[in-house]
Amino acid sequence: MEIWINPRCGKCRTALGELDAAGAEYTVRHYLDEPPTAAELTAVLDRLGLEPWNVARLDEAVAKELGLRSWGREQGDRARWVAAMTAHPKLIQRPIITADDGYTVIGRTPDALKDVLSH
């Protein structure tokens, strides 16, 4: 299992605590220090069944600077969003947890954490 975290994020710390309490084995990726490549982010989005604009943190200062709220949200816009998110990983919602079988969730809720732990 792999979890992408920002150690200053409360939801990330909660998710780590839940994984520890469940005895899960996992690898931590500090995605702000080691940003995902476009291919990695695209693969995660595909496993989530979401588009980049669905997992973008639109209230971040860089999102406002880029004007993300006004960007298109069609399939043809996907690469632009992915490029912005890999260049500015702070835009990526967290924590993202991928189970060993590839099942992936955004671990912000107890239900999402339960789901990923059952895989």
N, C-alpha and C positions, 0 to 999 in steps of 0.2 A: 504494500500500500504506500502511496505517496501523497503528501499533503503540501500544497503551496500556501505559505503563510507570510504574514507581516507580523513579526513578534510583538509589535506595539498594539496590535488589533485584539480587542477583547473577545470577539467571536472566534478568532484563531486560537487564542489561549484556551477558551472553553472547549473547542474541538479537540485540542491536544489532550486536555484533561479527560475528556470522554474516551478518546482512543486509549489513553493510559489505563483508565479504570476498566476498560474492556479487555485489557491485556493484548491489544492489537500490536502487531509489528508494523512499523512504518518508517519511511524516510521523509525527513523534512527538507523542503526546498524553500529557501528564502528568496521568493521570486522577484523581490525588488533588487537584490544583489545579483541574482542569476536569472535574468528575464528569460521567458520562454522564446523560442524562435517562432517565426510565423507558422512553420509546419507543426510545431508542438501545440501552439494555441489553437490552430485550426483543428487538430486532432481532438483536443479537449472539447472544443465547441461541438464537434460532430458527435462525440460520445454523450455530451449533455443534451443534444438535440436542440441547441440554442444558437442564436446568431450573436455576433459580438456586441451589438447594441443592447442585447438583453442582459449582458453581464458587465457592461461598462459602468464605472462609477462617475456619473455625470456631474456630481457636485464637487469633484476635485478641481483645484485651481487650474491645472493643465487642461482639463476638459472645457472649462470656461474659456481659457485662452485660445483653444483650438476651435471653439464654437461647435462642439460635438452635438449639442441639442438640435442644431439646424442641419446636420448631415443627413443625407439620404439613407433610407433603410430598406433598400432593395438588394437583391442578390448581387447586382453589379457593384454595390457599394461595400461589399464584405471585405475585400482586400484592403481598401483604404482604412477601414476600422481596425482590422487586424494589424496593419502596419503601425497605426497610431498606438495601439495597445502594447505592441512589442517594443516600440521606441519609448513609451511611457508606461511601464508596467503598473504604476500606481492606479491606472485606469481600470485594472482588472479586479473584478469582485473577488472576495476571499472569504474563507478558505476554500480552495478547490481540492477535493479528495478523490483519488482514483484508487479503487480496490485492485487487487492483483488480477482479477478477471476482466479488468477494463471498465467496470461500472464506475461512473463518475458522478459526483454531486457537488453542489455548492453547499458546504456544511454550515450554514447559518442558522439552521433550525434543529431542534431535537429529532424531528422525524427524518430529516436528511441524514443525520448522523447514524440513526438506527438503521436506515436503509443501507448505507455503505458498510456498516459493520456486519450486516447479514450476508454480505457477499464474500 
